[in-house]
Amino acid sequence: MHLPARQRGWSIARLVPLLAGTFVLVSTLLAAVASPWWLIATGLVGANLLLYSAMGWCPATLLLHRLGVPDTATNCAMPHTRHRITPTEPTESGPHHEPSPLDHTAHQLRRSR
């Protein structure tokens, strides 16, 4: 089984949901322990996530961009995807092999080198 290339490094697209999830968990815990007014912070985080999904930016993205965080992470090819994958050729004795999505991914990896 071949896995697609995974992203390496922290990008704005990965950090925004991470920060939002952290703030939601902390503010919910504070609302349960300290004061229900902390639920306002949870609502603000939800509103910022809606803004981020609709517009592609939110106050956190502006701050992260100024801190020098890249917009997108770089892809790293997993070691087992570096092997050449070729579709089997049709033979007279067997049925024709239809290319799989993995064959297409391998083709894209070969072209990107």
Buried (B, 14 or more C-beta within 10 A) or exposed (E): EBEEBEEEEEBBBBBBEEBBEEBBEBBBEBBEEEEEEBBEBBEEBEEBBEBBEEEEBBEBBEEBEEEEBEEEBEBEBEEEBEEEBEBEEEEEEEEEEEEEEBBEBBBEBEEEE
